[in-house]
Amino acid sequence: MASASPPPFHVEQIDHVVLRVADPTAMEVFYRDVVGCAVEKRQPEIGLLQLRAGRSLIDLVDVAGPIGRLGGAAPGAEARNMDHLCLRVEPFDRDAIVAHLTAHGVRIGEFGVRNGAEGEGPSQYLFDPEGNMVELKGPPEVPALAAAAGQS
Protein backbone atom coordinates (compact mmCIF):
# COMPACT_ATOMS: atom_id res chain seq x y z
CA MET A 1 0.00 0.00 0.00
CA ALA A 2 1.16 3.50 -0.77
CA SER A 3 2.17 5.86 2.00
CA ALA A 4 -0.37 8.66 2.14
CA SER A 5 -1.85 11.21 4.49
CA PRO A 6 -3.73 10.11 7.61
CA PRO A 7 -7.40 9.14 7.33
CA PRO A 8 -9.92 11.99 6.91
CA PHE A 9 -11.84 10.70 9.98
CA HIS A 10 -11.27 9.17 13.42
CA VAL A 11 -12.84 6.03 14.84
CA GLU A 12 -15.47 6.76 17.51
CA GLN A 13 -16.39 3.19 18.53
CA ILE A 14 -17.39 -0.20 17.19
CA ASP A 15 -20.88 0.43 15.83
CA HIS A 16 -21.90 -3.19 15.37
CA VAL A 17 -20.63 -6.71 14.80
CA VAL A 18 -22.47 -9.13 12.50
CA LEU A 19 -22.39 -12.83 13.36
CA ARG A 20 -23.56 -15.51 10.94
CA VAL A 21 -25.48 -18.09 13.00
CA ALA A 22 -26.74 -21.59 12.31
CA ASP A 23 -29.27 -21.58 15.19
CA PRO A 24 -30.77 -18.06 15.40
CA THR A 25 -33.15 -18.96 18.24
CA ALA A 26 -30.41 -20.35 20.51
CA MET A 27 -28.17 -17.38 19.72
CA GLU A 28 -30.96 -14.88 20.46
CA VAL A 29 -31.65 -16.57 23.79
CA PHE A 30 -27.93 -16.55 24.66
CA TYR A 31 -27.30 -12.89 23.82
CA ARG A 32 -30.62 -11.76 25.30
CA ASP A 33 -30.93 -13.89 28.43
CA VAL A 34 -27.31 -14.72 29.25
CA VAL A 35 -25.46 -11.61 28.05
CA GLY A 36 -28.31 -9.17 28.74
CA CYS A 37 -28.75 -7.60 25.30
CA ALA A 38 -32.18 -6.27 24.34
CA VAL A 39 -33.84 -6.95 20.99
CA GLU A 40 -33.49 -3.74 18.98
CA LYS A 41 -34.89 -4.60 15.55
CA ARG A 42 -36.05 -7.66 13.64
CA GLN A 43 -35.78 -7.87 9.86
CA PRO A 44 -36.99 -11.40 9.07
CA GLU A 45 -37.14 -10.73 5.33
CA ILE A 46 -33.32 -10.67 5.28
CA GLY A 47 -32.76 -13.01 8.25
CA LEU A 48 -31.42 -10.29 10.61
CA LEU A 49 -31.92 -9.72 14.33
CA GLN A 50 -30.26 -6.68 15.94
CA LEU A 51 -29.52 -6.77 19.68
CA ARG A 52 -28.57 -3.69 21.72
CA ALA A 53 -25.18 -4.06 23.45
CA GLY A 54 -24.72 -0.76 25.29
CA ARG A 55 -24.06 1.91 22.65
CA SER A 56 -23.35 -0.81 20.06
CA LEU A 57 -25.27 -3.57 18.31
CA ILE A 58 -24.74 -7.29 17.85
CA ASP A 59 -26.42 -8.41 14.64
CA LEU A 60 -27.35 -12.07 14.25
CA VAL A 61 -27.72 -13.19 10.64
CA ASP A 62 -29.35 -16.55 9.90
CA VAL A 63 -27.01 -18.52 7.59
CA ALA A 64 -30.13 -19.74 5.76
CA GLY A 65 -31.31 -16.16 5.06
CA PRO A 66 -30.41 -13.84 2.15
CA ILE A 67 -27.47 -12.15 3.91
CA GLY A 68 -26.24 -15.31 5.63
CA ARG A 69 -26.06 -17.33 2.40
CA LEU A 70 -23.54 -14.81 1.02
CA GLY A 71 -20.97 -16.12 3.54
CA GLY A 72 -21.06 -19.71 2.31
CA ALA A 73 -21.37 -22.71 4.60
CA ALA A 74 -22.62 -22.42 8.17
CA PRO A 75 -20.04 -21.40 10.80
CA GLY A 76 -17.56 -24.10 11.59
CA ALA A 77 -13.94 -25.06 11.09
CA GLU A 78 -14.14 -24.33 7.35
CA ALA A 79 -16.46 -21.31 7.26
CA ARG A 80 -16.59 -17.86 8.80
CA ASN A 81 -19.27 -16.70 11.16
CA MET A 82 -18.53 -12.98 11.13
CA ASP A 83 -19.94 -11.10 8.19
CA HIS A 84 -18.21 -7.76 8.83
CA LEU A 85 -16.82 -5.37 11.40
CA CYS A 86 -18.37 -1.90 11.53
CA LEU A 87 -16.47 1.13 12.82
CA ARG A 88 -18.28 4.36 13.61
CA VAL A 89 -16.24 7.20 12.11
CA GLU A 90 -16.40 10.98 12.27
CA PRO A 91 -16.54 13.01 10.12
CA PHE A 92 -18.12 11.09 7.26
CA ASP A 93 -17.01 12.75 4.03
CA ARG A 94 -17.54 10.03 1.43
CA ASP A 95 -15.35 11.66 -1.22
CA ALA A 96 -12.45 12.09 1.21
CA ILE A 97 -12.87 8.53 2.50
CA VAL A 98 -12.91 7.02 -1.00
CA ALA A 99 -9.87 9.11 -2.02
CA HIS A 100 -8.02 7.93 1.10
CA LEU A 101 -8.90 4.28 0.49
CA THR A 102 -7.96 4.54 -3.19
CA ALA A 103 -4.59 6.11 -2.30
CA HIS A 104 -3.91 3.05 -0.14
CA GLY A 105 -4.94 0.55 -2.81
CA VAL A 106 -7.91 -0.68 -0.77
CA ARG A 107 -10.66 -2.68 -2.47
CA ILE A 108 -13.80 -0.58 -2.05
CA GLY A 109 -17.26 -2.08 -1.68
CA GLU A 110 -20.76 -0.66 -1.79
CA PHE A 111 -21.86 2.67 -0.36
CA GLY A 112 -25.30 3.00 1.17
CA VAL A 113 -27.46 4.36 3.93
CA ARG A 114 -27.70 1.61 6.53
CA ASN A 115 -29.01 1.12 10.05
CA GLY A 116 -26.52 1.06 12.90
CA ALA A 117 -26.33 1.55 16.65
CA GLU A 118 -27.24 5.26 16.39
CA GLY A 119 -29.79 4.94 13.57
CA GLU A 120 -29.65 5.14 9.79
CA GLY A 121 -26.72 6.90 8.22
CA PRO A 122 -24.02 6.74 5.55
CA SER A 123 -22.02 3.56 5.26
CA GLN A 124 -19.02 2.60 3.11
CA TYR A 125 -17.89 -1.01 2.78
CA LEU A 126 -14.25 -1.90 2.13
CA PHE A 127 -12.09 -5.01 2.43
CA ASP A 128 -8.97 -5.67 4.46
CA PRO A 129 -5.94 -7.44 2.88
CA GLU A 130 -7.35 -10.88 3.77
CA GLY A 131 -10.79 -10.16 2.30
CA ASN A 132 -12.63 -9.38 5.54
CA MET A 133 -15.34 -6.81 5.04
CA VAL A 134 -15.13 -3.63 7.11
CA GLU A 135 -17.84 -0.97 7.24
CA LEU A 136 -17.13 2.68 7.96
CA LYS A 137 -20.35 4.08 9.45
CA GLY A 138 -21.12 7.78 9.67
CA PRO A 139 -23.47 9.65 12.00
CA PRO A 140 -27.24 9.28 11.87
CA GLU A 141 -28.81 10.47 8.65
CA VAL A 142 -29.19 14.12 7.83
CA PRO A 143 -31.39 15.33 4.95
CA ALA A 144 -28.50 15.65 2.45
CA LEU A 145 -27.58 11.97 2.80
CA ALA A 146 -30.63 10.71 0.99
CA ALA A 147 -29.40 12.45 -2.17
CA ALA A 148 -25.80 11.27 -1.61
CA ALA A 149 -26.91 7.63 -1.37
CA GLY A 150 -27.97 7.78 -5.02
CA GLN A 151 -24.46 8.75 -6.13
CA SER A 152 -21.77 6.20 -6.93
C-alpha positions in Angstrom: 0.0 0.0 0.0 1.2 3.5 -0.8 2.2 5.9 2.0 -0.4 8.7 2.1 -1.9 11.2 4.5 -3.7 10.1 7.6 -7.4 9.1 7.3 -9.9 12.0 6.9 -11.8 10.7 10.0 -11.3 9.2 13.4 -12.8 6.0 14.8 -15.5 6.8 17.5 -16.4 3.2 18.5 -17.4 -0.2 17.2 -20.9 0.4 15.8 -21.9 -3.2 15.4 -20.6 -6.7 14.8 -22.5 -9.1 12.5 -22.4 -12.8 13.4 -23.6 -15.5 10.9 -25.5 -18.1 13.0 -26.7 -21.6 12.3 -29.3 -21.6 15.2 -30.8 -18.1 15.4 -33.1 -19.0 18.2 -30.4 -20.3 20.5 -28.2 -17.4 19.7 -31.0 -14.9 20.5 -31.7 -16.6 23.8 -27.9 -16.5 24.7 -27.3 -12.9 23.8 -30.6 -11.8 25.3 -30.9 -13.9 28.4 -27.3 -14.7 29.2 -25.5 -11.6 28.1 -28.3 -9.2 28.7 -28.8 -7.6 25.3 -32.2 -6.3 24.3 -33.8 -7.0 21.0 -33.5 -3.7 19.0 -34.9 -4.6 15.6 -36.1 -7.7 13.6 -35.8 -7.9 9.9 -37.0 -11.4 9.1 -37.1 -10.7 5.3 -33.3 -10.7 5.3 -32.8 -13.0 8.3 -31.4 -10.3 10.6 -31.9 -9.7 14.3 -30.3 -6.7 15.9 -29.5 -6.8 19.7 -28.6 -3.7 21.7 -25.2 -4.1 23.4 -24.7 -0.8 25.3 -24.1 1.9 22.7 -23.3 -0.8 20.1 -25.3 -3.6 18.3 -24.7 -7.3 17.8 -26.4 -8.4 14.6 -27.3 -12.1 14.3 -27.7 -13.2 10.6 -29.3 -16.6 9.9 -27.0 -18.5 7.6 -30.1 -19.7 5.8 -31.3 -16.2 5.1 -30.4 -13.8 2.2 -27.5 -12.2 3.9 -26.2 -15.3 5.6 -26.1 -17.3 2.4 -23.5 -14.8 1.0 -21.0 -16.1 3.5 -21.1 -19.7 2.3 -21.4 -22.7 4.6 -22.6 -22.4 8.2 -20.0 -21.4 10.8 -17.6 -24.1 11.6 -13.9 -25.1 11.1 -14.1 -24.3 7.3 -16.5 -21.3 7.3 -16.6 -17.9 8.8 -19.3 -16.7 11.2 -18.5 -13.0 11.1 -19.9 -11.1 8.2 -18.2 -7.8 8.8 -16.8 -5.4 11.4 -18.4 -1.9 11.5 -16.5 1.1 12.8 -18.3 4.4 13.6 -16.2 7.2 12.1 -16.4 11.0 12.3 -16.5 13.0 10.1 -18.1 11.1 7.3 -17.0 12.7 4.0 -17.5 10.0 1.4 -15.3 11.7 -1.2 -12.5 12.1 1.2 -12.9 8.5 2.5 -12.9 7.0 -1.0 -9.9 9.1 -2.0 -8.0 7.9 1.1 -8.9 4.3 0.5 -8.0 4.5 -3.2 -4.6 6.1 -2.3 -3.9 3.0 -0.1 -4.9 0.6 -2.8 -7.9 -0.7 -0.8 -10.7 -2.7 -2.5 -13.8 -0.6 -2.0 -17.3 -2.1 -1.7 -20.8 -0.7 -1.8 -21.9 2.7 -0.4 -25.3 3.0 1.2 -27.5 4.4 3.9 -27.7 1.6 6.5 -29.0 1.1 10.1 -26.5 1.1 12.9 -26.3 1.6 16.7 -27.2 5.3 16.4 -29.8 4.9 13.6 -29.6 5.1 9.8 -26.7 6.9 8.2 -24.0 6.7 5.6 -22.0 3.6 5.3 -19.0 2.6 3.1 -17.9 -1.0 2.8 -14.2 -1.9 2.1 -12.1 -5.0 2.4 -9.0 -5.7 4.5 -5.9 -7.4 2.9 -7.3 -10.9 3.8 -10.8 -10.2 2.3 -12.6 -9.4 5.5 -15.3 -6.8 5.0 -15.1 -3.6 7.1 -17.8 -1.0 7.2 -17.1 2.7 8.0 -20.3 4.1 9.4 -21.1 7.8 9.7 -23.5 9.7 12.0 -27.2 9.3 11.9 -28.8 10.5 8.6 -29.2 14.1 7.8 -31.4 15.3 4.9 -28.5 15.7 2.4 -27.6 12.0 2.8 -30.6 10.7 1.0 -29.4 12.5 -2.2 -25.8 11.3 -1.6 -26.9 7.6 -1.4 -28.0 7.8 -5.0 -24.5 8.8 -6.1 -21.8 6.2 -6.9 
